[in-house]
Amino acid sequence: MDIDSTSLYNKHGHHQIKICVSGAADTGHCGIGTLDIAKELGREIARQGAVLVTGATTGFPFWSAMGAKEEGGISVGFSPAASEKEHVEVYKLPIDYMDLIIYTGFGYPGRDLLLTRSSDVVICGCGRIGTIHEFTVAFEDGKTIGILKGPWEMSGELEDIIKKSNRPNEKIVIGDDPKKLVADVIAMVKKHKIDENKKTP
């Protein structure tokens, strides 16, 4: 039986877009309802057929993973630790709601680089300095970026960084509706993906 390249491509699932959710592990400063928003973001990522990627941490990313798994989605975590033992005992990070955890052994800064580079999109929710780091790496790498607005200051701070960057970037989407934001970033990624009809099998 002949299998064309498009069928093979879809069979192996390479068409699934990987969306990184970047956000604070400690959400005490984020405002009321933040974790519910994070969970809804994860749900939308799963509903719209994308794979959720996080830093395998607590807080905003963890609740996104919880939402994705509640919708039957795929959740992948990139840990700063070198092993499950170090992940749990040294970094005090969770192992729930993730189908796969990749133990990078590179600490938080190195983990951030692998996390963002392994994703097609980085969506930033309420965060701290780590979220700013992931945002700037994604910006430098030309990734599609979503900025989710909510009852937190981070979205305004990231918009301020964009204004002061002195570099135009047409691959940034800003919004306060998780459903629309996920749809918009997926549409932007698809615009820039390779043409499967021209791809050699």
LUMMI-24224 format. One line per 10 residues: for each residue y, x, z of N, C-alpha, C, O. Coordinates in Angstrom, 1 decimal, always signed. Layout:
<pts>
Y:X:Z:Y:X:Z:Y:X:Z:Y:X:Z ~ ...
</pts>
This chain:
<pts>
-1.2:+0.8:+0.0:+0.0:+0.0:+0.0:+1.2:+0.9:+0.0:+1.3:+1.8:+0.8 ~ +2.2:+0.6:-0.9:+3.4:+1.4:-1.0:+4.4:+0.9:+0.1:+4.5:-0.3:+0.4 ~ +5.0:+1.9:+0.8:+6.0:+1.6:+1.8:+7.3:+2.2:+1.4:+7.4:+3.4:+1.2 ~ +8.3:+1.4:+1.1:+9.6:+2.0:+0.7:+10.3:+2.6:+1.9:+9.9:+2.4:+3.1 ~ +11.3:+3.4:+1.6:+12.0:+4.2:+2.7:+12.7:+3.3:+3.7:+12.8:+3.6:+4.9 ~ +13.2:+2.1:+3.2:+13.9:+1.2:+4.1:+12.9:+0.6:+5.1:+13.2:+0.5:+6.3 ~ +11.7:+0.2:+4.7:+10.7:-0.3:+5.6:+10.3:+0.7:+6.6:+10.1:+0.4:+7.8 ~ +10.1:+1.9:+6.1:+9.7:+3.0:+7.0:+10.8:+3.3:+8.1:+10.5:+3.5:+9.3 ~ +12.0:+3.2:+7.6:+13.1:+3.5:+8.5:+13.2:+2.4:+9.6:+13.3:+2.7:+10.8 ~ +13.0:+1.1:+9.2:+13.1:+0.0:+10.2:+11.8:+0.1:+11.1:+12.0:-0.3:+12.3
+10.7:+0.4:+10.6:+9.5:+0.5:+11.3:+9.6:+1.4:+12.5:+9.1:+1.1:+13.6 ~ +10.2:+2.5:+12.3:+10.4:+3.5:+13.4:+11.6:+3.3:+14.3:+11.8:+4.0:+15.2 ~ +12.4:+2.3:+14.0:+13.5:+1.9:+14.9:+14.7:+2.9:+14.8:+15.5:+2.8:+15.7 ~ +14.8:+3.7:+13.8:+15.9:+4.7:+13.8:+17.2:+4.0:+13.6:+18.3:+4.5:+13.8 ~ +17.1:+2.7:+13.2:+18.4:+1.9:+12.9:+19.0:+1.5:+14.2:+20.2:+1.1:+14.2 ~ +18.3:+1.6:+15.3:+18.9:+1.1:+16.6:+20.0:+2.1:+17.1:+19.9:+3.3:+17.1 ~ +21.1:+1.4:+17.3:+22.3:+2.2:+17.7:+22.2:+2.5:+19.2:+21.8:+1.6:+20.0 ~ +22.6:+3.7:+19.6:+22.5:+4.1:+21.0:+23.9:+4.1:+21.6:+24.8:+4.8:+21.1 ~ +24.1:+3.3:+22.6:+25.4:+3.1:+23.3:+25.3:+3.7:+24.7:+24.6:+3.2:+25.5 ~ +26.2:+4.7:+24.9:+26.3:+5.3:+26.2:+27.3:+4.5:+27.0:+28.4:+4.2:+26.6
+27.0:+4.1:+28.3:+27.9:+3.5:+29.2:+28.3:+4.5:+30.2:+27.5:+5.1:+30.9 ~ +29.6:+4.8:+30.2:+30.2:+5.9:+31.1:+31.0:+5.1:+32.1:+31.8:+4.3:+31.8 ~ +30.8:+5.5:+33.4:+31.5:+4.9:+34.5:+31.2:+5.5:+35.8:+30.4:+6.4:+35.9 ~ +31.9:+5.1:+36.8:+31.8:+5.7:+38.1:+30.5:+5.4:+38.8:+30.0:+4.3:+38.8 ~ +30.0:+6.4:+39.5:+28.8:+6.3:+40.4:+29.2:+5.5:+41.6:+28.4:+4.8:+42.2 ~ +30.4:+5.8:+42.1:+31.0:+5.1:+43.3:+32.1:+4.2:+42.8:+33.1:+4.7:+42.4 ~ +31.9:+2.9:+42.9:+32.9:+1.9:+42.3:+33.8:+1.3:+43.4:+34.4:+0.2:+43.1 ~ +33.9:+1.9:+44.5:+34.8:+1.4:+45.6:+36.2:+1.1:+45.2:+36.9:+0.3:+45.8 ~ +36.7:+1.9:+44.2:+38.1:+1.8:+43.8:+38.3:+0.9:+42.6:+39.4:+0.7:+42.1 ~ +37.2:+0.3:+42.1:+37.2:-0.4:+40.8:+37.7:-1.8:+40.8:+38.1:-2.3:+39.7
+37.7:-2.5:+41.9:+38.1:-3.9:+42.0:+37.0:-4.9:+42.0:+35.8:-4.6:+41.7 ~ +37.3:-6.1:+42.4:+36.3:-7.2:+42.6:+35.7:-7.5:+41.3:+36.4:-7.7:+40.2 ~ +34.4:-7.7:+41.3:+33.7:-8.1:+40.1:+33.3:-7.0:+39.1:+32.7:-7.3:+38.0 ~ +33.6:-5.8:+39.4:+33.3:-4.7:+38.5:+31.8:-4.6:+38.2:+31.5:-4.4:+37.0 ~ +31.0:-4.7:+39.2:+29.6:-4.5:+38.9:+29.0:-5.6:+38.1:+28.1:-5.4:+37.3 ~ +29.5:-6.8:+38.3:+29.1:-7.9:+37.4:+29.5:-7.7:+36.0:+28.7:-8.0:+35.1 ~ +30.7:-7.1:+35.8:+31.1:-6.8:+34.4:+30.2:-5.7:+33.8:+29.8:-5.8:+32.6 ~ +29.8:-4.7:+34.6:+28.9:-3.7:+34.2:+27.6:-4.2:+33.8:+27.0:-3.8:+32.7 ~ +27.1:-5.2:+34.6:+25.8:-5.8:+34.2:+25.9:-6.6:+33.0:+25.0:-6.5:+32.1 ~ +27.0:-7.3:+32.8:+27.1:-8.1:+31.5:+27.3:-7.2:+30.3:+26.8:-7.5:+29.3
+27.9:-6.0:+30.5:+28.0:-5.1:+29.4:+26.6:-4.6:+29.0:+26.3:-4.5:+27.8 ~ +25.8:-4.3:+30.0:+24.4:-3.9:+29.7:+23.6:-5.0:+29.0:+22.8:-4.7:+28.1 ~ +23.8:-6.2:+29.5:+23.1:-7.3:+28.8:+23.5:-7.5:+27.4:+22.6:-7.7:+26.5 ~ +24.8:-7.3:+27.1:+25.3:-7.4:+25.7:+24.7:-6.3:+24.8:+24.4:-6.6:+23.6 ~ +24.6:-5.1:+25.4:+24.1:-4.0:+24.6:+22.6:-4.4:+24.2:+22.2:-4.1:+23.0 ~ +21.9:-4.9:+25.1:+20.5:-5.3:+24.8:+20.4:-6.5:+23.8:+19.7:-6.5:+22.9 ~ +21.3:-7.5:+24.1:+21.3:-8.7:+23.2:+21.6:-8.4:+21.8:+21.1:-9.0:+20.9 ~ +22.5:-7.4:+21.6:+22.9:-7.0:+20.3:+22.0:-5.9:+19.6:+22.4:-5.3:+18.6 ~ +20.9:-5.6:+20.3:+19.9:-4.8:+19.6:+20.1:-3.3:+19.7:+19.5:-2.5:+19.0 ~ +21.0:-2.9:+20.6:+21.3:-1.4:+20.8:+20.5:-0.9:+22.0:+19.9:-1.7:+22.8
+20.3:+0.4:+22.0:+19.7:+1.1:+23.2:+20.8:+1.5:+24.1:+21.8:+2.1:+23.7 ~ +20.6:+1.3:+25.4:+21.5:+1.7:+26.4:+21.2:+3.1:+26.9:+20.0:+3.5:+27.1 ~ +22.2:+4.0:+26.9:+22.1:+5.3:+27.4:+23.1:+5.5:+28.6:+24.2:+5.2:+28.4 ~ +22.6:+6.1:+29.7:+23.5:+6.3:+30.8:+23.2:+7.7:+31.4:+22.3:+8.5:+30.9 ~ +24.1:+8.1:+32.4:+23.9:+9.3:+33.1:+22.9:+9.3:+34.2:+22.8:+10.1:+35.1 ~ +22.0:+8.2:+34.2:+20.9:+8.1:+35.2:+21.5:+8.1:+36.6:+20.9:+8.7:+37.5 ~ +22.6:+7.5:+36.8:+23.3:+7.5:+38.1:+23.4:+6.1:+38.7:+22.9:+5.2:+38.2 ~ +24.2:+6.1:+39.8:+24.4:+4.8:+40.5:+25.6:+4.1:+39.9:+26.2:+4.5:+38.9 ~ +26.1:+3.1:+40.6:+27.3:+2.4:+40.3:+27.4:+1.7:+38.9:+26.5:+1.0:+38.6 ~ +28.5:+1.9:+38.2:+28.7:+1.2:+36.9:+27.6:+1.4:+35.9:+27.1:+0.4:+35.4
+27.1:+2.7:+35.7:+26.0:+2.8:+34.7:+24.7:+2.2:+35.2:+24.0:+1.6:+34.4 ~ +24.5:+2.2:+36.5:+23.2:+1.7:+37.0:+23.2:+0.2:+36.8:+22.2:-0.4:+36.5 ~ +24.3:-0.5:+37.1:+24.4:-2.0:+36.9:+24.3:-2.3:+35.4:+23.8:-3.4:+35.1 ~ +24.8:-1.5:+34.6:+24.6:-1.7:+33.1:+23.2:-1.6:+32.7:+22.7:-2.5:+32.0 ~ +22.5:-0.6:+33.3:+21.0:-0.5:+33.1:+20.3:-1.7:+33.6:+19.3:-2.2:+33.0 ~ +20.7:-2.2:+34.7:+20.1:-3.4:+35.3:+20.2:-4.6:+34.4:+19.2:-5.3:+34.1 ~ +21.4:-4.8:+33.8:+21.7:-5.9:+32.9:+20.8:-5.7:+31.6:+20.3:-6.7:+31.1 ~ +20.8:-4.5:+31.1:+20.0:-4.3:+29.9:+18.5:-4.6:+30.1:+17.9:-5.2:+29.2 ~ +18.0:-4.2:+31.2:+16.5:-4.4:+31.4:+16.3:-5.9:+31.7:+15.2:-6.4:+31.4 ~ +17.2:-6.6:+32.3:+17.1:-8.1:+32.5:+17.0:-8.8:+31.2:+16.4:-9.9:+31.1
+17.6:-8.2:+30.2:+17.5:-8.8:+28.8:+16.4:-8.3:+28.0:+16.3:-8.6:+26.8 ~ +15.6:-7.4:+28.6:+14.4:-6.9:+27.8:+14.8:-5.7:+26.9:+14.1:-5.4:+26.0 ~ +16.0:-5.1:+27.2:+16.4:-4.0:+26.4:+15.8:-2.6:+26.8:+15.0:-2.6:+27.7 ~ +16.2:-1.6:+26.0:+15.7:-0.2:+26.3:+16.8:+0.5:+27.0:+18.0:+0.5:+26.6 ~ +16.5:+1.2:+28.1:+17.4:+2.0:+28.9:+16.9:+3.4:+29.0:+15.8:+3.7:+29.5 ~ +17.8:+4.4:+28.6:+17.5:+5.8:+28.7:+18.5:+6.5:+29.6:+19.7:+6.2:+29.4 ~ +18.1:+7.3:+30.5:+19.0:+8.0:+31.4:+18.9:+9.5:+31.2:+17.8:+10.1:+30.9 ~ +20.1:+10.2:+31.2:+20.2:+11.6:+31.2:+20.6:+12.1:+32.6:+21.7:+11.9:+33.0 ~ +19.7:+12.8:+33.2:+19.9:+13.3:+34.6:+20.5:+14.7:+34.6:+20.2:+15.5:+33.8 ~ +21.3:+14.9:+35.6:+21.8:+16.3:+35.8:+20.7:+17.2:+36.4:+20.9:+18.4:+36.4
+19.7:+16.6:+36.9:+18.6:+17.4:+37.6:+17.6:+17.9:+36.6:+17.5:+17.5:+35.5 ~ +16.8:+18.9:+37.1:+15.8:+19.5:+36.3:+14.5:+18.9:+36.5:+13.5:+19.2:+35.7 ~ +14.3:+18.0:+37.4:+13.0:+17.3:+37.7:+13.3:+16.0:+38.4:+14.3:+15.8:+38.9 ~ +12.2:+15.2:+38.4:+12.3:+13.9:+39.1:+12.6:+14.2:+40.6:+13.4:+13.5:+41.3 ~ +11.9:+15.2:+41.2:+12.1:+15.5:+42.6:+13.5:+15.9:+42.9:+14.1:+15.4:+43.9 ~ +14.1:+16.7:+42.1:+15.5:+17.1:+42.3:+16.4:+15.9:+42.1:+17.4:+15.7:+42.8 ~ +16.1:+15.1:+41.1:+16.9:+13.9:+40.8:+17.0:+13.0:+42.0:+18.1:+12.5:+42.3 ~ +15.9:+12.8:+42.6:+15.8:+11.8:+43.8:+16.3:+12.5:+45.1:+17.1:+11.9:+45.8 ~ +15.8:+13.7:+45.4:+16.0:+14.3:+46.7:+17.3:+15.1:+46.8:+17.9:+15.1:+47.9 ~ +17.7:+15.7:+45.7:+18.9:+16.6:+45.8:+20.1:+15.8:+45.3:+21.1:+15.7:+46.0
+20.0:+15.2:+44.2:+21.2:+14.4:+43.6:+21.2:+13.0:+44.2:+22.3:+12.3:+44.0 ~ +20.2:+12.5:+44.8:+20.1:+11.2:+45.4:+20.4:+10.1:+44.3:+21.2:+9.2:+44.6 ~ +19.8:+10.2:+43.2:+20.0:+9.3:+42.1:+18.8:+8.4:+41.9:+17.6:+8.7:+42.3 ~ +19.0:+7.2:+41.3:+17.9:+6.2:+41.2:+17.0:+6.5:+40.0:+17.3:+7.2:+39.1 ~ +15.8:+5.9:+40.0:+14.9:+6.0:+38.9:+14.6:+4.6:+38.3:+13.8:+4.5:+37.4 ~ +15.1:+3.6:+39.0:+14.8:+2.2:+38.5:+15.7:+1.8:+37.3:+16.7:+2.4:+37.0 ~ +15.2:+0.8:+36.5:+15.9:+0.2:+35.4:+16.1:+1.2:+34.2:+16.9:+1.0:+33.4 ~ +15.2:+2.3:+34.2:+15.3:+3.2:+33.1:+13.9:+3.3:+32.5:+12.9:+3.6:+33.2 ~ +13.7:+3.2:+31.2:+12.4:+3.4:+30.5:+12.1:+4.9:+30.4:+10.9:+5.2:+30.4 ~ +13.1:+5.7:+30.3:+12.9:+7.1:+30.1:+14.1:+7.8:+30.8:+15.2:+7.5:+30.6
+13.7:+8.9:+31.6:+14.8:+9.7:+32.1:+14.6:+11.1:+31.6:+13.5:+11.7:+31.7 ~ +15.6:+11.7:+31.0:+15.5:+13.1:+30.5:+16.2:+14.0:+31.5:+17.4:+13.8:+31.9 ~ +15.4:+14.9:+32.1:+15.9:+15.8:+33.1:+16.5:+17.1:+32.5:+15.7:+17.9:+32.0 ~ +17.8:+17.1:+32.4:+18.5:+18.2:+31.6:+18.5:+19.5:+32.4:+18.4:+20.6:+31.8 ~ +18.6:+19.4:+33.7:+18.8:+20.6:+34.5:+20.1:+21.3:+34.4:+20.2:+22.5:+34.8 ~ +21.1:+20.7:+33.8:+22.4:+21.3:+33.5:+23.5:+20.9:+34.4:+24.7:+21.1:+34.1 ~ +23.2:+20.2:+35.5:+24.3:+19.7:+36.4:+25.1:+18.6:+35.6:+24.7:+18.2:+34.5 ~ +26.1:+18.1:+36.3:+26.9:+17.0:+35.7:+27.6:+17.4:+34.4:+27.6:+16.7:+33.5 ~ +28.3:+18.6:+34.4:+29.1:+18.9:+33.1:+28.2:+19.0:+31.9:+28.5:+18.5:+30.8 ~ +27.0:+19.8:+32.1:+26.1:+20.0:+30.9:+25.4:+18.7:+30.6:+25.2:+18.4:+29.4
+25.1:+17.9:+31.6:+24.5:+16.6:+31.4:+25.4:+15.7:+30.5:+24.9:+15.0:+29.6 ~ +26.7:+15.7:+30.8:+27.7:+14.9:+30.1:+27.6:+15.2:+28.6:+27.7:+14.3:+27.8 ~ +27.5:+16.5:+28.3:+27.5:+16.9:+26.9:+26.3:+16.4:+26.1:+26.5:+15.8:+25.0 ~ +25.1:+16.5:+26.7:+23.9:+16.0:+26.1:+23.9:+14.5:+26.0:+23.5:+13.9:+25.0 ~ +24.5:+13.8:+27.1:+24.5:+12.4:+27.1:+25.4:+11.8:+26.0:+24.9:+10.9:+25.3 ~ +26.6:+12.3:+25.8:+27.5:+11.8:+24.8:+27.0:+12.2:+23.4:+27.1:+11.4:+22.4 ~ +26.5:+13.4:+23.2:+26.0:+13.8:+21.9:+24.7:+13.1:+21.4:+24.5:+13.0:+20.2 ~ +24.0:+12.6:+22.4:+22.8:+11.8:+22.0:+23.1:+10.4:+21.7:+22.2:+9.6:+21.4 ~ +24.3:+10.0:+21.8:+24.7:+8.6:+21.7:+25.5:+8.4:+20.4:+26.2:+9.3:+19.9 ~ +25.5:+7.2:+19.8:+26.3:+6.8:+18.7:+27.7:+6.4:+19.2:+28.7:+6.5:+18.5
+27.7:+5.8:+20.3:+29.0:+5.2:+20.9:+29.1:+5.6:+22.4:+28.0:+5.7:+23.1 ~ +30.3:+5.8:+22.9:+30.5:+5.9:+24.3:+31.5:+4.8:+24.7:+32.6:+4.7:+24.2 ~ +31.0:+3.9:+25.6:+31.9:+2.9:+26.2:+32.2:+3.3:+27.6:+31.4:+3.5:+28.4 ~ +33.5:+3.3:+27.9:+34.0:+3.7:+29.2:+34.5:+2.5:+30.0:+35.3:+1.7:+29.5 ~ +33.9:+2.3:+31.1:+34.3:+1.3:+32.0:+35.1:+1.9:+33.2:+35.9:+2.8:+32.9 ~ +35.0:+1.3:+34.3:+35.7:+1.9:+35.5:+35.1:+3.3:+35.8:+33.9:+3.3:+36.0 ~ +35.9:+4.3:+35.9:+35.3:+5.6:+36.2:+36.2:+6.5:+37.0:+37.2:+6.1:+37.6 ~ +35.8:+7.8:+37.0:+36.6:+8.8:+37.7:+36.7:+10.0:+36.8:+36.7:+9.8:+35.6 ~ +36.7:+11.2:+37.3:+36.9:+12.4:+36.5:+35.8:+12.6:+35.5:+35.9:+13.1:+34.4 ~ +34.5:+12.2:+36.0:+33.4:+12.4:+35.1:+33.5:+11.5:+33.8:+33.1:+11.9:+32.8
+34.0:+10.3:+34.0:+34.2:+9.4:+32.9:+35.3:+10.0:+31.9:+35.1:+9.9:+30.7 ~ +36.3:+10.6:+32.5:+37.3:+11.2:+31.6:+36.7:+12.4:+30.9:+37.0:+12.6:+29.7 ~ +35.8:+13.1:+31.5:+35.1:+14.2:+30.8:+34.3:+13.7:+29.7:+34.3:+14.3:+28.6 ~ +33.5:+12.7:+29.9:+32.7:+12.1:+28.9:+33.5:+11.6:+27.7:+33.2:+11.7:+26.6 ~ +34.6:+11.0:+28.1:+35.6:+10.4:+27.1:+36.1:+11.6:+26.2:+36.1:+11.4:+25.0 ~ +36.5:+12.7:+26.8:+37.1:+13.7:+26.0:+36.1:+14.4:+25.1:+36.4:+14.9:+24.0 ~ +34.9:+14.6:+25.6:+33.8:+15.2:+24.8:+33.5:+14.3:+23.6:+33.4:+14.8:+22.5 ~ +33.4:+13.0:+23.9:+33.2:+12.0:+22.8:+34.3:+12.0:+21.8:+34.1:+12.0:+20.6 ~ +35.6:+12.1:+22.3:+36.8:+12.2:+21.4:+36.7:+13.4:+20.5:+36.9:+13.3:+19.3 ~ +36.4:+14.6:+21.1:+36.4:+15.8:+20.4:+35.2:+15.8:+19.3:+35.4:+16.4:+18.2
+34.1:+15.1:+19.7:+33.0:+15.1:+18.7:+33.1:+14.0:+17.7:+32.3:+13.9:+16.8 ~ +34.2:+13.2:+17.7:+34.4:+12.2:+16.7:+33.5:+11.0:+16.8:+33.3:+10.3:+15.9 ~ +33.1:+10.8:+18.1:+32.2:+9.6:+18.3:+33.0:+8.3:+18.3:+34.3:+8.3:+18.5 ~ +32.4:+7.2:+18.0:+33.0:+5.9:+18.2:+33.1:+5.7:+19.7:+32.1:+5.9:+20.5 ~ +34.3:+5.2:+20.2:+34.5:+5.1:+21.6:+35.0:+3.6:+21.9:+35.9:+3.1:+21.2 ~ +34.4:+3.0:+22.9:+34.9:+1.7:+23.4:+35.5:+1.9:+24.8:+35.0:+2.5:+25.6 ~ +36.7:+1.3:+24.9:+37.3:+1.3:+26.3:+37.4:-0.1:+26.8:+38.0:-1.0:+26.2 ~ +36.6:-0.4:+27.8:+36.5:-1.7:+28.4:+37.5:-1.9:+29.5:+37.5:-1.2:+30.5 ~ +38.4:-2.8:+29.3:+39.4:-3.1:+30.3:+38.9:-4.1:+31.3:+38.0:-4.9:+31.0 ~ +39.3:-3.9:+32.6:+38.9:-4.7:+33.7:+39.8:-4.6:+34.9:+40.9:-4.1:+34.7
+39.4:-4.9:+36.0:+40.2:-4.8:+37.2:+40.3:-3.4:+37.8:+40.1:-3.2:+39.0 ~ +40.5:-2.5:+36.9:+40.5:-1.0:+37.3:+41.6:-0.3:+36.5:+42.1:-0.8:+35.4 ~ +42.0:+0.9:+36.9:+43.1:+1.6:+36.3:+42.6:+2.5:+35.1:+43.4:+2.9:+34.3 ~ +41.3:+2.8:+35.0:+40.8:+3.8:+34.1:+41.2:+3.5:+32.6:+41.5:+4.4:+31.9 ~ +41.1:+2.2:+32.2:+41.5:+1.9:+30.8:+42.9:+2.3:+30.5:+43.1:+2.9:+29.4 ~ +43.8:+2.1:+31.4:+45.2:+2.5:+31.2:+45.3:+4.0:+31.1:+46.1:+4.5:+30.3 ~ +44.6:+4.7:+32.0:+44.7:+6.2:+32.0:+44.1:+6.8:+30.7:+44.7:+7.7:+30.1 ~ +43.0:+6.2:+30.2:+42.5:+6.7:+28.9:+43.4:+6.4:+27.7:+43.5:+7.2:+26.8 ~ +44.0:+5.2:+27.8:+45.0:+4.9:+26.7:+46.2:+5.9:+26.8:+46.7:+6.2:+25.7 ~ +46.6:+6.3:+28.0:+47.6:+7.3:+28.1:+47.2:+8.6:+27.5:+48.0:+9.3:+26.9
+46.0:+9.0:+27.8:+45.5:+10.3:+27.2:+45.5:+10.2:+25.7:+45.9:+11.2:+25.0 ~ +45.1:+9.1:+25.1:+45.1:+8.9:+23.7:+46.5:+9.1:+23.1:+46.7:+9.8:+22.1 ~ +47.5:+8.4:+23.8:+48.9:+8.5:+23.3:+49.4:+10.0:+23.4:+50.2:+10.4:+22.5 ~ +49.0:+10.7:+24.4:+49.5:+12.1:+24.6:+48.6:+13.1:+23.9:+48.9:+14.3:+23.9 ~ +47.6:+12.7:+23.2:+46.7:+13.7:+22.6:+47.2:+14.3:+21.3:+46.8:+15.3:+20.9 ~ +48.2:+13.6:+20.7:+48.8:+14.1:+19.4:+47.8:+14.3:+18.3:+47.9:+15.2:+17.5 ~ +46.8:+13.4:+18.4:+45.7:+13.5:+17.4:+45.3:+12.0:+17.1:+44.8:+11.3:+17.9 ~ +45.5:+11.6:+15.8:+45.1:+10.2:+15.5:+43.6:+10.0:+15.6:+42.8:+11.0:+15.3 ~ +43.1:+8.9:+16.0:+41.7:+8.6:+16.1:+41.5:+7.1:+15.8:+41.9:+6.2:+16.6 ~ +40.8:+6.9:+14.7:+40.6:+5.5:+14.2:+39.3:+4.9:+14.7:+38.9:+3.8:+14.4
+38.6:+5.7:+15.6:+37.2:+5.2:+16.0:+37.2:+4.8:+17.5:+36.2:+4.9:+18.1 ~ +38.4:+4.3:+17.9:+38.5:+3.9:+19.3:+38.8:+2.4:+19.3:+39.7:+1.9:+18.7 ~ +38.0:+1.6:+20.1:+38.1:+0.2:+20.2:+38.4:-0.1:+21.7:+37.8:+0.4:+22.6 ~ +39.4:-1.0:+21.9:+39.8:-1.4:+23.3:+39.7:-2.9:+23.4:+40.2:-3.6:+22.6 ~ +39.1:-3.3:+24.5:+39.0:-4.8:+24.8:+38.5:-5.1:+26.1:+38.0:-4.2:+26.8 ~ +38.7:-6.4:+26.5:+38.2:-6.8:+27.9:+37.0:-7.7:+27.9:+36.6:-8.2:+28.9 ~ +36.5:-8.0:+26.7:+35.3:-8.9:+26.5:+34.1:-8.0:+26.1:+34.0:-7.5:+25.0 ~ +33.1:-7.9:+27.0:+32.0:-7.0:+26.7:+31.3:-7.4:+25.4:+30.9:-6.5:+24.7 ~ +31.1:-8.7:+25.2:+30.4:-9.2:+24.0:+31.1:-8.7:+22.7:+30.5:-8.2:+21.8 ~ +32.4:-8.9:+22.7:+33.2:-8.5:+21.5:+33.3:-7.0:+21.3:+33.2:-6.5:+20.2
+33.5:-6.3:+22.5:+33.6:-4.9:+22.4:+32.3:-4.3:+21.9:+32.4:-3.4:+21.0 ~ +31.2:-4.7:+22.3:+29.9:-4.2:+21.8:+29.8:-4.5:+20.3:+29.3:-3.6:+19.6 ~ +30.1:-5.7:+19.9:+30.0:-6.1:+18.5:+30.9:-5.2:+17.7:+30.6:-4.7:+16.6 ~ +32.1:-4.9:+18.2:+33.1:-4.1:+17.4:+32.7:-2.7:+17.3:+32.9:-2.1:+16.2 ~ +32.1:-2.1:+18.4:+31.7:-0.7:+18.3:+30.5:-0.5:+17.4:+30.4:+0.5:+16.6 ~ +29.6:-1.5:+17.4:+28.4:-1.5:+16.5:+28.9:-1.6:+15.1:+28.4:-0.8:+14.2 ~ +29.8:-2.5:+14.8:+30.3:-2.6:+13.4:+31.0:-1.3:+13.0:+30.8:-0.9:+11.8 ~ +31.7:-0.6:+13.9:+32.3:+0.7:+13.5:+31.3:+1.7:+13.2:+31.5:+2.5:+12.3 ~ +30.3:+1.8:+14.0:+29.2:+2.8:+13.8:+28.5:+2.6:+12.5:+28.3:+3.5:+11.7 ~ +28.2:+1.3:+12.2:+27.5:+1.0:+10.9:+28.4:+1.4:+9.7:+27.9:+1.7:+8.6
+29.7:+1.3:+9.8:+30.6:+1.7:+8.8:+30.4:+3.2:+8.4:+30.6:+3.6:+7.3 ~ +30.1:+4.0:+9.4:+30.0:+5.4:+9.2:+28.6:+6.0:+9.1:+28.4:+7.2:+9.0 ~ +27.6:+5.1:+9.2:+26.2:+5.6:+9.1:+25.9:+6.0:+7.7:+26.5:+5.6:+6.7 ~ +24.8:+6.8:+7.6:+24.3:+7.2:+6.3:+23.8:+6.0:+5.5:+23.4:+5.0:+6.1 ~ +23.9:+6.1:+4.2:+23.4:+5.0:+3.3:+21.9:+5.2:+3.1:+21.5:+6.1:+2.5 ~ +21.2:+4.2:+3.7:+19.7:+4.3:+3.7:+19.1:+4.3:+2.3:+18.0:+4.8:+2.0 ~ +19.9:+3.7:+1.3:+19.4:+3.6:+0.0:+19.4:+4.9:-0.7:+18.7:+5.2:-1.7 ~ +20.2:+5.9:-0.2:+20.3:+7.2:-0.8:+19.5:+8.2:+0.0:+19.5:+9.4:-0.4 ~ +18.9:+7.8:+1.1:+18.1:+8.7:+1.9:+16.8:+9.0:+1.3:+16.1:+8.0:+0.9 ~ +16.4:+10.2:+1.3:+15.0:+10.6:+0.8:+14.0:+10.2:+1.8:+14.2:+10.5:+3.0
+12.8:+9.7:+1.4:+11.8:+9.3:+2.4:+11.2:+10.6:+3.0:+10.3:+10.4:+3.9
</pts>
